[in-house]
């Protein structure tokens, strides 16, 4: 039996529903075949507690500043910065200003939601 799957190549994230998985974290989410993408608008002062998960995660800061702790190292990431969080590594995040960021997880991270492609 052959299964036909429609694959979307171009995604206008402006047309995705906005979800707020944590207070101050408004995101538009989608999954590719192997990754999860989160386009976030984060309010100054919003934070994510220290946690870990089995996914590789990359934070790409577009606007604003995030204080990101990965393992024992804390740095401020601003526009143009990328932060790589290895699998199973404790990390936390706090928005020092209003922020726009794109977060990519590999493999897919279903717990944060998303639109299937």
Order of alpha helices (4+ residues) and beta strands (2+ residues): beta-beta-beta-beta-beta-beta-beta-beta-beta-beta
